[in-house]
């Protein structure tokens, strides 16, 4: 039998018809896939990865707890604010049985299952601390506990750090890893693992700076001041009337002796004894005051570097000092040169981001890099994010992002964890696009905010605020008047409360 040979009676294939049928099938497949893609648009946007965190919530005049997905963890049934010392850990401190006239109260601690924990103690409290701007924060991973009117420390998992033996325990204000203890009327310092840094024998202890590594100023029973290092060694003998809590690099200290401020080094040698006041020492130079005016002199030889003629003067970076005269701020270097004209309402050096912000009379700002090159003019600084390494500014009615080198970046380059991004059309309306620029939320809103850490983006329409989720779907329709809120942020139906000093969410 020969292969491939057809019988004479068999009908031959029509090649043109075959191709036509194949093309028709392909068209149908493409049409079906297009429809499926259209209906699958929502699913094409991934949900944002959100770390599980916990927040106080306030509703119907009661306090509870929600998580970062908007779920209620502790029902809002408590009269007092619930303290969450570490919002990544399910440890919730509830205050109960408050008697304001007697200044007494009880506490109970709940976990995410609403179970009471740490019941072996009479009281359990977070350890409050405050930064230089008086913003509240809690000592990381630590709790203060009491038993029989004595205080000790546990970690947030309940492990004992220090026995309940102290009359009181408080944070040394503005300093991490430094707990001020009181025992028999005398003060000492322990660190966050319970090690005794300074024995309980002083009338007073204060920080020399906001870094515990730089030491502590102590006052003895005779009212004399000295300095003890974090390594428990004596840096300055306890013999001075006072010592300023100004760190001078560990080489110098500003002390008061015979009613005069002066500088001493670690050997006790004295410098700059002929000024009304010594404000600070940076490297080898000091800011000094005389006749209510300020200037800069070198410590070693008392040479004037910046004339003593300014209303205020503050060290910033390198050889540069921010000065004020006649209510105007500028920058002078130690060569006596004016490197930024004295024309600003204020100048701030943002050391964590390494740039200067000169604030104008109209509340806009000029931004300079660390070499004092002008980079941006007449912008409004909306956010400086050290962790993300970016600056968000409002410039000509538009929000823009820059890295700390002042290179403009797209939101997709800066907010890399986000799934949707704010976008504005030619008519001035806002919507959201995905990372490829495809419209996810139509341009129907008067104002929006970028997606937050918890996957929600705020939307405003007709004067009212709501939110969309990480896929651009409505989480809460615009229904909240938040004109009094400095920040507008949502987690599900809950929005951030007005009082930023009492961080909480609410649905009111």
One Martini backbone bead per residue (centre of mass of N, CA, C, O) as a GRO file, in nm:
protein
  508
    1UNK     BB    1   0.096   0.037   0.024
    2UNK     BB    2   0.049   0.352  -0.035
    3UNK     BB    3   0.138   0.661   0.084
    4UNK     BB    4  -0.082   0.946   0.059
    5UNK     BB    5  -0.303   0.819  -0.107
    6UNK     BB    6  -0.593   0.879  -0.269
    7UNK     BB    7  -0.897   0.822  -0.334
    8UNK     BB    8  -1.085   0.900  -0.602
    9UNK     BB    9  -1.363   0.961  -0.420
   10UNK     BB   10  -1.223   1.181  -0.257
   11UNK     BB   11  -1.240   1.481  -0.114
   12UNK     BB   12  -1.080   1.773  -0.136
   13UNK     BB   13  -0.909   2.015   0.014
   14UNK     BB   14  -0.983   2.358   0.130
   15UNK     BB   15  -0.755   2.583   0.219
   16UNK     BB   16  -0.917   2.847   0.248
   17UNK     BB   17  -1.128   2.736   0.450
   18UNK     BB   18  -0.936   2.659   0.677
   19UNK     BB   19  -0.823   2.943   0.734
   20UNK     BB   20  -1.093   3.074   0.801
   21UNK     BB   21  -1.161   2.900   1.047
   22UNK     BB   22  -0.909   2.964   1.215
   23UNK     BB   23  -0.953   3.270   1.233
   24UNK     BB   24  -1.229   3.257   1.372
   25UNK     BB   25  -1.130   3.115   1.626
   26UNK     BB   26  -0.924   3.330   1.714
   27UNK     BB   27  -1.125   3.560   1.747
   28UNK     BB   28  -1.294   3.427   1.967
   29UNK     BB   29  -1.065   3.392   2.173
   30UNK     BB   30  -0.988   3.693   2.195
   31UNK     BB   31  -1.265   3.786   2.290
   32UNK     BB   32  -1.282   3.619   2.547
   33UNK     BB   33  -1.019   3.725   2.676
   34UNK     BB   34  -1.107   4.022   2.683
   35UNK     BB   35  -1.352   3.982   2.867
   36UNK     BB   36  -1.198   3.850   3.098
   37UNK     BB   37  -1.007   4.090   3.148
   38UNK     BB   38  -1.226   4.293   3.213
   39UNK     BB   39  -1.344   4.123   3.460
   40UNK     BB   40  -1.031   4.090   3.583
   41UNK     BB   41  -0.919   4.368   3.679
   42UNK     BB   42  -0.929   4.344   3.984
   43UNK     BB   43  -0.746   4.080   4.004
   44UNK     BB   44  -0.477   4.219   3.880
   45UNK     BB   45  -0.469   4.350   4.162
   46UNK     BB   46  -0.295   4.339   4.425
   47UNK     BB   47  -0.257   4.302   4.740
   48UNK     BB   48  -0.139   4.452   5.003
   49UNK     BB   49   0.120   4.421   5.208
   50UNK     BB   50   0.042   4.372   5.562
   51UNK     BB   51   0.118   4.447   5.866
   52UNK     BB   52   0.054   4.342   6.182
   53UNK     BB   53  -0.152   4.568   6.368
   54UNK     BB   54  -0.233   4.797   6.644
   55UNK     BB   55  -0.534   4.994   6.754
   56UNK     BB   56  -0.700   5.234   6.879
   57UNK     BB   57  -1.058   5.267   6.945
   58UNK     BB   58  -1.344   5.501   6.887
   59UNK     BB   59  -1.683   5.440   7.010
   60UNK     BB   60  -1.944   5.539   7.179
   61UNK     BB   61  -1.745   5.629   7.418
   62UNK     BB   62  -1.542   5.389   7.347
   63UNK     BB   63  -1.284   5.144   7.394
   64UNK     BB   64  -1.056   4.973   7.165
   65UNK     BB   65  -0.948   4.726   6.910
   66UNK     BB   66  -0.757   4.718   6.611
   67UNK     BB   67  -0.644   4.625   6.307
   68UNK     BB   68  -0.482   4.667   5.988
   69UNK     BB   69  -0.777   4.548   5.861
   70UNK     BB   70  -1.027   4.646   6.067
   71UNK     BB   71  -1.044   4.458   6.294
   72UNK     BB   72  -1.197   4.358   6.581
   73UNK     BB   73  -1.039   4.269   6.888
   74UNK     BB   74  -1.152   4.487   7.094
   75UNK     BB   75  -1.417   4.578   7.231
   76UNK     BB   76  -1.593   4.879   7.276
   77UNK     BB   77  -1.604   4.904   7.653
   78UNK     BB   78  -1.409   5.131   7.743
   79UNK     BB   79  -1.346   5.431   7.916
   80UNK     BB   80  -1.042   5.404   7.850
   81UNK     BB   81  -0.761   5.429   7.713
   82UNK     BB   82  -0.573   5.211   7.512
   83UNK     BB   83  -0.264   5.070   7.559
   84UNK     BB   84   0.002   5.030   7.301
   85UNK     BB   85   0.332   4.984   7.322
   86UNK     BB   86   0.331   4.764   7.071
   87UNK     BB   87   0.179   4.745   6.753
   88UNK     BB   88   0.306   4.439   6.695
   89UNK     BB   89   0.167   4.364   6.975
   90UNK     BB   90  -0.076   4.171   7.172
   91UNK     BB   91  -0.079   4.436   7.400
   92UNK     BB   92  -0.342   4.545   7.626
   93UNK     BB   93  -0.400   4.836   7.822
   94UNK     BB   94  -0.642   4.854   8.078
   95UNK     BB   95  -0.832   5.094   8.239
   96UNK     BB   96  -0.967   5.078   8.575
   97UNK     BB   97  -1.122   5.204   8.837
   98UNK     BB   98  -1.149   5.516   8.842
   99UNK     BB   99  -1.026   5.768   9.088
  100UNK     BB  100  -0.994   6.103   9.078
  101UNK     BB  101  -0.989   6.195   9.381
  102UNK     BB  102  -0.758   5.960   9.454
  103UNK     BB  103  -0.574   5.863   9.223
  104UNK     BB  104  -0.700   5.581   9.117
  105UNK     BB  105  -0.622   5.248   8.973
  106UNK     BB  106  -0.655   4.996   8.728
  107UNK     BB  107  -0.527   4.698   8.558
  108UNK     BB  108  -0.544   4.529   8.236
  109UNK     BB  109  -0.427   4.255   8.029
  110UNK     BB  110  -0.457   4.190   7.681
  111UNK     BB  111  -0.510   3.987   7.418
  112UNK     BB  112  -0.628   3.880   7.104
  113UNK     BB  113  -0.834   3.679   7.287
  114UNK     BB  114  -0.924   3.834   7.553
  115UNK     BB  115  -0.697   3.767   7.750
  116UNK     BB  116  -0.563   3.761   8.058
  117UNK     BB  117  -0.249   3.905   8.155
  118UNK     BB  118  -0.030   3.944   8.409
  119UNK     BB  119  -0.181   3.864   8.701
  120UNK     BB  120   0.065   3.880   8.920
  121UNK     BB  121   0.000   4.184   8.910
  122UNK     BB  122  -0.128   4.486   9.016
  123UNK     BB  123   0.038   4.642   8.786
  124UNK     BB  124   0.032   4.759   8.435
  125UNK     BB  125   0.271   4.956   8.240
  126UNK     BB  126   0.370   5.186   8.046
  127UNK     BB  127   0.663   5.365   7.928
  128UNK     BB  128   0.696   5.689   7.924
  129UNK     BB  129   0.793   5.921   7.661
  130UNK     BB  130   0.985   6.218   7.541
  131UNK     BB  131   1.057   6.442   7.323
  132UNK     BB  132   1.157   6.762   7.235
  133UNK     BB  133   0.836   6.797   7.125
  134UNK     BB  134   0.646   6.620   7.321
  135UNK     BB  135   0.636   6.336   7.211
  136UNK     BB  136   0.493   6.035   7.243
  137UNK     BB  137   0.651   5.739   7.387
  138UNK     BB  138   0.760   5.398   7.416
  139UNK     BB  139   0.926   5.167   7.561
  140UNK     BB  140   1.084   4.917   7.423
  141UNK     BB  141   0.959   4.607   7.531
  142UNK     BB  142   0.834   4.748   7.798
  143UNK     BB  143   0.726   4.703   8.147
  144UNK     BB  144   0.551   4.819   8.425
  145UNK     BB  145   0.552   4.682   8.756
  146UNK     BB  146   0.351   4.580   9.047
  147UNK     BB  147   0.427   4.492   9.402
  148UNK     BB  148   0.357   4.607   9.692
  149UNK     BB  149   0.446   4.908   9.597
  150UNK     BB  150   0.649   4.790   9.385
  151UNK     BB  151   0.896   4.817   9.122
  152UNK     BB  152   0.928   4.681   8.787
  153UNK     BB  153   1.047   4.471   8.505
  154UNK     BB  154   0.918   4.377   8.187
  155UNK     BB  155   0.854   4.225   7.914
  156UNK     BB  156   0.616   4.176   7.660
  157UNK     BB  157   0.632   3.850   7.739
  158UNK     BB  158   0.693   3.845   8.077
  159UNK     BB  159   0.982   3.887   8.135
  160UNK     BB  160   1.214   3.935   8.372
  161UNK     BB  161   1.424   4.222   8.450
  162UNK     BB  162   1.307   4.342   8.731
  163UNK     BB  163   1.252   4.375   9.038
  164UNK     BB  164   1.019   4.454   9.292
  165UNK     BB  165   1.203   4.739   9.455
  166UNK     BB  166   1.091   5.012   9.369
  167UNK     BB  167   0.938   5.322   9.412
  168UNK     BB  168   1.034   5.400   9.112
  169UNK     BB  169   0.969   5.424   8.745
  170UNK     BB  170   1.132   5.604   8.480
  171UNK     BB  171   1.195   5.784   8.216
  172UNK     BB  172   1.444   5.940   8.060
  173UNK     BB  173   1.403   6.214   7.907
  174UNK     BB  174   1.468   6.146   7.561
  175UNK     BB  175   1.584   5.854   7.647
  176UNK     BB  176   1.714   5.563   7.575
  177UNK     BB  177   1.797   5.306   7.782
  178UNK     BB  178   1.678   5.487   8.047
  179UNK     BB  179   1.609   5.418   8.386
  180UNK     BB  180   1.457   5.580   8.651
  181UNK     BB  181   1.538   5.518   8.982
  182UNK     BB  182   1.381   5.465   9.315
  183UNK     BB  183   1.559   5.439   9.640
  184UNK     BB  184   1.539   5.572   9.934
  185UNK     BB  185   1.540   5.866   9.778
  186UNK     BB  186   1.723   5.753   9.541
  187UNK     BB  187   1.905   5.773   9.238
  188UNK     BB  188   1.906   5.579   8.928
  189UNK     BB  189   2.031   5.345   8.665
  190UNK     BB  190   1.875   5.150   8.413
  191UNK     BB  191   1.842   4.930   8.170
  192UNK     BB  192   1.663   4.722   7.939
  193UNK     BB  193   1.814   4.460   8.103
  194UNK     BB  194   1.874   4.561   8.422
  195UNK     BB  195   2.125   4.713   8.436
  196UNK     BB  196   2.343   4.881   8.642
  197UNK     BB  197   2.471   5.206   8.596
  198UNK     BB  198   2.344   5.357   8.855
  199UNK     BB  199   2.334   5.404   9.165
  200UNK     BB  200   2.130   5.463   9.454
  201UNK     BB  201   2.278   5.804   9.537
  202UNK     BB  202   2.104   6.041   9.410
  203UNK     BB  203   1.925   6.345   9.376
  204UNK     BB  204   2.016   6.362   9.063
  205UNK     BB  205   1.925   6.292   8.711
  206UNK     BB  206   2.063   6.375   8.388
  207UNK     BB  207   2.103   6.432   8.069
  208UNK     BB  208   2.346   6.522   7.820
  209UNK     BB  209   2.152   6.382   7.612
  210UNK     BB  210   1.967   6.174   7.371
  211UNK     BB  211   2.219   5.979   7.440
  212UNK     BB  212   2.324   5.728   7.642
  213UNK     BB  213   2.632   5.705   7.546
  214UNK     BB  214   2.698   6.017   7.670
  215UNK     BB  215   2.558   6.021   7.946
  216UNK     BB  216   2.548   6.154   8.297
  217UNK     BB  217   2.405   6.376   8.522
  218UNK     BB  218   2.505   6.434   8.860
  219UNK     BB  219   2.373   6.468   9.204
  220UNK     BB  220   2.469   6.508   9.513
  221UNK     BB  221   2.433   6.560   9.855
  222UNK     BB  222   2.603   6.847   9.815
  223UNK     BB  223   2.515   6.968   9.520
  224UNK     BB  224   2.707   6.825   9.319
  225UNK     BB  225   2.849   6.797   8.992
  226UNK     BB  226   2.860   6.531   8.742
  227UNK     BB  227   2.998   6.259   8.530
  228UNK     BB  228   2.857   5.958   8.386
  229UNK     BB  229   2.910   5.695   8.212
  230UNK     BB  230   2.777   5.418   8.059
  231UNK     BB  231   3.046   5.255   8.163
  232UNK     BB  232   3.070   5.374   8.479
  233UNK     BB  233   3.248   5.611   8.442
  234UNK     BB  234   3.427   5.895   8.525
  235UNK     BB  235   3.428   6.217   8.368
  236UNK     BB  236   3.323   6.405   8.613
  237UNK     BB  237   3.367   6.552   8.887
  238UNK     BB  238   3.194   6.613   9.198
  239UNK     BB  239   3.225   6.991   9.198
  240UNK     BB  240   2.982   7.140   9.064
  241UNK     BB  241   2.714   7.354   9.033
  242UNK     BB  242   2.702   7.280   8.717
  243UNK     BB  243   2.570   7.102   8.419
  244UNK     BB  244   2.530   7.076   8.094
  245UNK     BB  245   2.298   6.928   7.858
  246UNK     BB  246   2.579   6.919   7.659
  247UNK     BB  247   2.728   6.774   7.401
  248UNK     BB  248   3.111   6.772   7.336
  249UNK     BB  249   3.239   6.479   7.239
  250UNK     BB  250   3.396   6.400   7.530
  251UNK     BB  251   3.612   6.643   7.577
  252UNK     BB  252   3.386   6.841   7.669
  253UNK     BB  253   3.257   7.070   7.930
  254UNK     BB  254   2.983   7.246   8.079
  255UNK     BB  255   3.049   7.458   8.357
  256UNK     BB  256   2.986   7.558   8.700
  257UNK     BB  257   3.196   7.814   8.859
  258UNK     BB  258   3.170   8.072   9.051
  259UNK     BB  259   2.916   8.166   8.871
  260UNK     BB  260   3.064   8.039   8.606
  261UNK     BB  261   3.086   7.974   8.282
  262UNK     BB  262   3.263   7.686   8.136
  263UNK     BB  263   3.537   7.502   8.005
  264UNK     BB  264   3.622   7.154   8.008
  265UNK     BB  265   3.825   6.894   8.022
  266UNK     BB  266   3.922   6.570   8.113
  267UNK     BB  267   4.156   6.714   8.303
  268UNK     BB  268   4.028   7.017   8.398
  269UNK     BB  269   4.075   7.221   8.200
  270UNK     BB  270   4.032   7.570   8.134
  271UNK     BB  271   3.778   7.762   7.944
  272UNK     BB  272   3.611   8.036   7.877
  273UNK     BB  273   3.582   8.269   8.143
  274UNK     BB  274   3.469   8.560   7.977
  275UNK     BB  275   3.159   8.478   7.980
  276UNK     BB  276   2.821   8.468   8.033
  277UNK     BB  277   2.799   8.219   7.820
  278UNK     BB  278   2.768   7.869   7.735
  279UNK     BB  279   2.599   7.688   7.495
  280UNK     BB  280   2.818   7.537   7.300
  281UNK     BB  281   3.004   7.243   7.167
  282UNK     BB  282   3.191   7.201   6.855
  283UNK     BB  283   3.447   7.045   6.873
  284UNK     BB  284   3.653   7.349   6.883
  285UNK     BB  285   3.375   7.508   6.915
  286UNK     BB  286   3.193   7.798   7.051
  287UNK     BB  287   2.897   7.912   7.186
  288UNK     BB  288   2.854   8.252   7.281
  289UNK     BB  289   2.780   8.495   7.548
  290UNK     BB  290   2.740   8.865   7.518
  291UNK     BB  291   2.528   9.099   7.586
  292UNK     BB  292   2.293   8.928   7.434
  293UNK     BB  293   2.507   8.795   7.242
  294UNK     BB  294   2.623   8.597   6.953
  295UNK     BB  295   2.895   8.355   6.900
  296UNK     BB  296   3.223   8.234   6.778
  297UNK     BB  297   3.474   8.025   6.934
  298UNK     BB  298   3.768   7.901   7.016
  299UNK     BB  299   3.876   7.708   7.269
  300UNK     BB  300   4.192   7.708   7.280
  301UNK     BB  301   4.230   8.052   7.186
  302UNK     BB  302   3.974   8.249   7.172
  303UNK     BB  303   3.890   8.282   6.880
  304UNK     BB  304   3.715   8.472   6.660
  305UNK     BB  305   3.476   8.355   6.407
  306UNK     BB  306   3.202   8.487   6.513
  307UNK     BB  307   3.052   8.748   6.579
  308UNK     BB  308   2.919   8.910   6.871
  309UNK     BB  309   2.586   8.996   6.718
  310UNK     BB  310   2.360   8.788   6.770
  311UNK     BB  311   2.043   8.680   6.871
  312UNK     BB  312   2.116   8.399   6.735
  313UNK     BB  313   2.288   8.063   6.764
  314UNK     BB  314   2.345   7.760   6.555
  315UNK     BB  315   2.446   7.461   6.500
  316UNK     BB  316   2.475   7.232   6.211
  317UNK     BB  317   2.729   7.208   5.977
  318UNK     BB  318   3.040   7.194   5.992
  319UNK     BB  319   3.093   7.556   5.953
  320UNK     BB  320   2.784   7.598   6.024
  321UNK     BB  321   2.549   7.870   6.114
  322UNK     BB  322   2.255   7.960   6.260
  323UNK     BB  323   2.116   8.287   6.226
  324UNK     BB  324   1.995   8.588   6.409
  325UNK     BB  325   1.848   8.902   6.280
  326UNK     BB  326   1.584   9.087   6.291
  327UNK     BB  327   1.402   8.817   6.246
  328UNK     BB  328   1.637   8.688   6.068
  329UNK     BB  329   1.754   8.414   5.870
  330UNK     BB  330   2.077   8.243   5.845
  331UNK     BB  331   2.418   8.166   5.717
  332UNK     BB  332   2.729   8.107   5.888
  333UNK     BB  333   3.068   8.089   5.887
  334UNK     BB  334   3.395   8.060   6.032
  335UNK     BB  335   3.488   8.293   5.815
  336UNK     BB  336   3.237   8.508   5.811
  337UNK     BB  337   3.042   8.401   5.597
  338UNK     BB  338   2.763   8.450   5.398
  339UNK     BB  339   2.574   8.166   5.268
  340UNK     BB  340   2.289   8.269   5.382
  341UNK     BB  341   2.062   8.483   5.372
  342UNK     BB  342   1.899   8.714   5.588
  343UNK     BB  343   1.539   8.618   5.510
  344UNK     BB  344   1.414   8.426   5.715
  345UNK     BB  345   1.187   8.303   5.950
  346UNK     BB  346   1.345   8.022   5.914
  347UNK     BB  347   1.589   7.760   6.002
  348UNK     BB  348   1.635   7.411   5.912
  349UNK     BB  349   1.815   7.125   6.011
  350UNK     BB  350   1.789   6.804   5.859
  351UNK     BB  351   1.980   6.554   5.969
  352UNK     BB  352   1.840   6.285   5.860
  353UNK     BB  353   1.843   6.427   5.548
  354UNK     BB  354   2.056   6.653   5.481
  355UNK     BB  355   1.895   6.945   5.506
  356UNK     BB  356   1.769   7.266   5.426
  357UNK     BB  357   1.511   7.492   5.570
  358UNK     BB  358   1.367   7.778   5.431
  359UNK     BB  359   1.135   7.997   5.576
  360UNK     BB  360   0.886   8.181   5.470
  361UNK     BB  361   0.643   8.415   5.519
  362UNK     BB  362   0.430   8.221   5.337
  363UNK     BB  363   0.526   7.910   5.422
  364UNK     BB  364   0.731   7.858   5.240
  365UNK     BB  365   1.016   7.678   5.085
  366UNK     BB  366   1.369   7.646   5.092
  367UNK     BB  367   1.601   7.408   4.950
  368UNK     BB  368   1.906   7.270   5.080
  369UNK     BB  369   2.186   7.137   5.068
  370UNK     BB  370   2.477   7.062   5.245
  371UNK     BB  371   2.623   7.285   5.036
  372UNK     BB  372   2.405   7.521   4.984
  373UNK     BB  373   2.226   7.438   4.749
  374UNK     BB  374   1.972   7.535   4.561
  375UNK     BB  375   1.682   7.319   4.482
  376UNK     BB  376   1.415   7.452   4.614
  377UNK     BB  377   1.126   7.667   4.550
  378UNK     BB  378   0.836   7.738   4.691
  379UNK     BB  379   0.762   7.508   4.895
  380UNK     BB  380   0.573   7.243   5.048
  381UNK     BB  381   0.629   7.050   5.319
  382UNK     BB  382   0.478   6.733   5.379
  383UNK     BB  383   0.734   6.519   5.379
  384UNK     BB  384   0.979   6.332   5.584
  385UNK     BB  385   1.128   6.017   5.488
  386UNK     BB  386   1.373   5.832   5.620
  387UNK     BB  387   1.307   5.538   5.549
  388UNK     BB  388   1.238   5.608   5.233
  389UNK     BB  389   1.410   5.858   5.123
  390UNK     BB  390   1.197   6.116   5.123
  391UNK     BB  391   1.034   6.400   4.962
  392UNK     BB  392   0.730   6.582   5.012
  393UNK     BB  393   0.585   6.818   4.783
  394UNK     BB  394   0.437   7.135   4.718
  395UNK     BB  395   0.409   7.229   4.364
  396UNK     BB  396   0.200   7.402   4.200
  397UNK     BB  397  -0.045   7.214   4.320
  398UNK     BB  398   0.168   6.979   4.339
  399UNK     BB  399   0.281   6.658   4.401
  400UNK     BB  400   0.618   6.570   4.500
  401UNK     BB  401   0.915   6.364   4.455
  402UNK     BB  402   1.220   6.322   4.654
  403UNK     BB  403   1.521   6.265   4.711
  404UNK     BB  404   1.812   6.342   4.900
  405UNK     BB  405   1.929   6.452   4.602
  406UNK     BB  406   1.692   6.596   4.442
  407UNK     BB  407   1.547   6.369   4.282
  408UNK     BB  408   1.303   6.312   4.083
  409UNK     BB  409   1.011   6.101   4.150
  410UNK     BB  410   0.814   5.853   4.121
  411UNK     BB  411   0.579   5.691   4.296
  412UNK     BB  412   0.675   5.404   4.201
  413UNK     BB  413   0.972   5.456   4.322
  414UNK     BB  414   0.887   5.522   4.622
  415UNK     BB  415   0.604   5.342   4.646
  416UNK     BB  416   0.672   5.017   4.617
  417UNK     BB  417   0.423   4.885   4.797
  418UNK     BB  418   0.219   4.984   4.611
  419UNK     BB  419  -0.085   4.939   4.396
  420UNK     BB  420  -0.173   5.242   4.402
  421UNK     BB  421  -0.207   5.573   4.231
  422UNK     BB  422  -0.217   5.891   4.217
  423UNK     BB  423  -0.430   6.093   3.991
  424UNK     BB  424  -0.443   6.363   3.741
  425UNK     BB  425  -0.633   6.544   3.539
  426UNK     BB  426  -0.711   6.811   3.329
  427UNK     BB  427  -0.976   6.879   3.520
  428UNK     BB  428  -0.875   6.816   3.835
  429UNK     BB  429  -0.915   6.517   3.877
  430UNK     BB  430  -0.927   6.220   4.076
  431UNK     BB  431  -0.738   5.910   4.086
  432UNK     BB  432  -0.629   5.573   3.990
  433UNK     BB  433  -0.332   5.383   3.936
  434UNK     BB  434  -0.120   5.170   3.829
  435UNK     BB  435   0.214   5.090   3.770
  436UNK     BB  436   0.131   5.124   3.441
  437UNK     BB  437  -0.114   5.354   3.424
  438UNK     BB  438  -0.376   5.223   3.482
  439UNK     BB  439  -0.700   5.265   3.532
  440UNK     BB  440  -0.881   5.205   3.843
  441UNK     BB  441  -0.982   5.498   3.924
  442UNK     BB  442  -1.178   5.726   3.856
  443UNK     BB  443  -1.214   6.077   3.769
  444UNK     BB  444  -1.412   6.193   4.064
  445UNK     BB  445  -1.217   6.351   4.256
  446UNK     BB  446  -1.106   6.629   4.450
  447UNK     BB  447  -0.941   6.435   4.654
  448UNK     BB  448  -0.632   6.269   4.758
  449UNK     BB  449  -0.452   5.986   4.887
  450UNK     BB  450  -0.217   5.792   4.941
  451UNK     BB  451  -0.136   5.499   5.011
  452UNK     BB  452  -0.106   5.326   5.288
  453UNK     BB  453   0.029   5.081   5.495
  454UNK     BB  454  -0.286   4.940   5.489
  455UNK     BB  455  -0.416   4.995   5.178
  456UNK     BB  456  -0.534   5.290   5.206
  457UNK     BB  457  -0.724   5.545   5.028
  458UNK     BB  458  -0.809   5.867   5.021
  459UNK     BB  459  -1.131   6.030   4.958
  460UNK     BB  460  -1.283   6.322   4.789
  461UNK     BB  461  -1.636   6.436   4.799
  462UNK     BB  462  -1.817   6.701   4.855
  463UNK     BB  463  -1.639   6.736   5.140
  464UNK     BB  464  -1.598   6.420   5.166
  465UNK     BB  465  -1.474   6.126   5.326
  466UNK     BB  466  -1.291   5.831   5.220
  467UNK     BB  467  -1.224   5.488   5.081
  468UNK     BB  468  -0.985   5.277   4.936
  469UNK     BB  469  -0.844   5.000   4.847
  470UNK     BB  470  -0.578   4.815   4.705
  471UNK     BB  471  -0.793   4.777   4.438
  472UNK     BB  472  -1.004   5.036   4.433
  473UNK     BB  473  -1.219   4.978   4.632
  474UNK     BB  474  -1.477   5.050   4.822
  475UNK     BB  475  -1.469   5.094   5.176
  476UNK     BB  476  -1.569   5.407   5.205
  477UNK     BB  477  -1.781   5.633   5.163
  478UNK     BB  478  -1.820   5.958   5.127
  479UNK     BB  479  -1.899   6.082   5.488
  480UNK     BB  480  -1.662   6.263   5.608
  481UNK     BB  481  -1.591   6.534   5.819
  482UNK     BB  482  -1.227   6.644   5.814
  483UNK     BB  483  -1.140   6.954   5.870
  484UNK     BB  484  -0.986   6.901   6.166
  485UNK     BB  485  -0.779   6.723   6.022
  486UNK     BB  486  -0.448   6.686   5.961
  487UNK     BB  487  -0.501   6.379   5.912
  488UNK     BB  488  -0.589   6.148   5.645
  489UNK     BB  489  -0.691   5.818   5.759
  490UNK     BB  490  -0.741   5.467   5.681
  491UNK     BB  491  -0.916   5.169   5.826
  492UNK     BB  492  -1.142   5.115   5.658
  493UNK     BB  493  -1.395   5.270   5.843
  494UNK     BB  494  -1.153   5.395   5.984
  495UNK     BB  495  -1.037   5.699   6.128
  496UNK     BB  496  -0.840   5.935   6.214
  497UNK     BB  497  -0.794   6.129   6.464
  498UNK     BB  498  -0.745   6.454   6.563
  499UNK     BB  499  -0.550   6.363   6.798
  500UNK     BB  500  -0.207   6.306   6.765
  501UNK     BB  501  -0.139   6.260   7.081
  502UNK     BB  502  -0.391   6.040   7.037
  503UNK     BB  503  -0.360   5.759   6.887
  504UNK     BB  504  -0.648   5.698   6.673
  505UNK     BB  505  -0.959   5.544   6.588
  506UNK     BB  506  -1.269   5.617   6.400
  507UNK     BB  507  -1.646   5.653   6.315
  508UNK     BB  508  -1.702   5.989   6.376
   0.00000   0.00000   0.00000
